[in-house]
Structures are given as structure tokens and as C-alpha cells.
């Protein structure tokens, strides 16, 4: 787990999971618990939980906040390709579980 402590904020940026362990190992929940302990121990007022793993985050009651990344590549062809790809990315296209959640909880 890669965690950043920035003032009053702790950012859980990356989690590497061994998916061979199976769902019964509850790896995401155990790692989130460790991140929460880390944040509490440092007096953080906010814990941000990175990208991906939407199903587990929704199960824990996280609030999803969209991030907007802006870039401009010097090569106009590469920039046009990235722009075309970026326009196709939606919450629903990121993850099957996230798409299901948004379908069943409109306005979330």
C-alpha cells in the first residue's frame, strides 16, 4: 500500500493485492483498516482512498468524487488520440460493479 500523509489529509493512492488469496481473505478491507489506523494515529481529518476497487469502497460507504486530469501532449496526433479515448471514459466504463451501482442508485 502506498499512503501519503499531507498535513490533515492521508491519501491511500495504491494497493497491490494478491488476488489468488480469494475473496474470503478480505484483503481490501484489511488494508483499508490499516490505512484508517494510520490516518487516526497521525490526526488526519480526511482520508482519500485512491482509484479502483469501487465495489469494496461502495460497500464501505465511500463517496465517489470525480477527478479531472488535464493534459496537452506536444505531438498533435498523440494529443488527438488521447482526447478521443478520454471522451469515452465514464463512471460506467471504469468498472462493472460501479456501473451496476450507478444503475441501481441514480443520482449517487
Secondary structure as UniProt FT lines:
FT   STRAND          2..6
FT   TURN            7..8
FT   STRAND          9..14
FT   HELIX           19..21
FT   HELIX           23..25
FT   HELIX           27..41
FT   TURN            42..43
FT   STRAND          46..48
FT   HELIX           54..59
FT   TURN            60..61
FT   HELIX           76..86
FT   TURN            87..88
FT   HELIX           91..94
FT   HELIX           96..104
FT   TURN            106..107
//
